[in-house]
Amino acid sequence: MMDLAPFRQLLEKKCGLVFENEKAALLESGIRARMEARAMPSAESYLSLLAEERREFGQLIDRITINETYFYREPVHFSLLADRVVPELQARPGRHGTITILSAGCSTGEEAYSILVSLAERYGREVVRDVAVLGVDIDSSAVFRAREGCFGRRSFRDFPEELLRKYFEETAPGVWRVREWLRGAASFLPCNLLSPEYPPALADVDVIMYRNVSIYFSQEVRSRIFTRLAGILTDGGYLFTSPCETFFYSRGVLDLIHLDGAFLFRKGVPRQQRESRCPVRGMRTALAAHGPCPAGRPRHAFPPPAPTGGVGKVDEAAAAPFPGAITPTLSPTRHGEGDTPAGASWGELSPLSPADGFQKAVRLAASREYEDALRELDGVIVASPGLGAAHALKGNILMNLSRFDEARASLCEAQRIDRFSLDASFSLGLMERMAGDFPAALRSFREAIYIHPACWPAHYFLAETLREGGEGEHARREFQVILKILQKGDFPAHGLSSLPLSFSARELETLCRRRIRMLKRAGNGD
């Protein structure tokens, strides 16, 4: 049995990589493969070689890091970048020059080229004159492949066929290369994000894509790299992380904001810029209202944002920076404080504490004793107005009673208290779906999944909404996601804290398999 401890220490010290638990097998197999390639007699001698030879250290890194990526991974980020972030950056007063976008941990380049494709689709090929995309990765062989811009079919598994033929050329059977005019807008460098100094090209970056990179890092290393990346962002710049990584990071370094159902980070904007123009309000562009660019008529790269109050007005509460998720206080409000009516104490309103009252309301709601549950929740909310879960549950109950205006008000209050309220996002999606507002429902269900990726009820209703909207292939993928979650035994781990659910794992699995078969038949024209 190989002693991996000194290798772990070396890797964490030099580049922040952590290989614990199930990743230990990956580390050991990589070490053994490199020892065989270098004909090393022992682990100790190979450890000494690693400490001395920078090239061999890089070879080991190449072997033990998994460059799993593909085009348009998490597509909401590319839509958000093209539709909201880039136009807002270009429209800032005094803005001149190129917008620089960094793909940090770029692997073999799929993310960097996805950025360029999404921008070219929105603004035409002239966009390459106004945007520079830089990719960096610790894996030098991956950087070389990114520069080549050649990809196999697996990299395009979620990529539209028409975009493949528009932006790539087939150079060999099953091998596609980025067209030269687009490839020239991207550059790639090897870089260790934990190194003391970054290359000069990484100064004053406007947007950073830092997604699915930090899974190998300890929390301490994550914080150090996140702070370094925040330091190279321009004022008002944006940083994207994957949904599962969002909550790794301190909201004290950058502001966490919410746009179009996704969370991203933003660096504080200088005072004079805040006064002259709100950096988020009105960020939806005039382009968004006009649809795709007509063939042969490329648009000017970055049209001005729509005026405040126009088609693209953004809700200020949704766009404001979050102070972070609020943990509700379950202790009763003291007499005379908060929203308790004058002359009335909590004890006069209910014999239960807020925590007990809330749990009683949950039980009443599960039994469909809705009016009794609402009365209990009103007492809880009077005593603890900051208990977002109580507002979320109240909204769900009101929705079941078809009191939709009141339900929306309660759910929005839950989100105001805690912008990461999974229950509120999920319930809003249900209500919007019932009202036939499918685009809004899709946004809410995707937001719920962003908050809690294993929330299978959100996946289920997202799939059903997609199916009913005619997006059969996307719906089928969502049903398959649910099956994977169930196979992991995570049926109770949906994250919804108080909403009663009425079907079993077996019933859900059967339903999903039936939907998948139906959609496959429909796709084949059967």
Helices and strands as residue ranges (DSSP letters): H 5-15, H 23-37, H 43-52, H 54-64, H 75-80, I 81-85, H 86-90, E 99-104, H 110-123, G 125-129, E 131-137, H 140-148, E 150-152, G 153-156, H 161-167, E 168-172, E 175-178, H 180-183, E 186-190, G 200-202, E 205-209, G 214-216, H 219-232, E 233-240, G 243-248, E 255-259, E 262-266, H 271-276, H 286-290, H 316-319, H 346-349, H 354-366, H 370-383, H 388-400, H 404-417, H 422-434, H 438-451, H 456-468, H 472-487, H 505-523
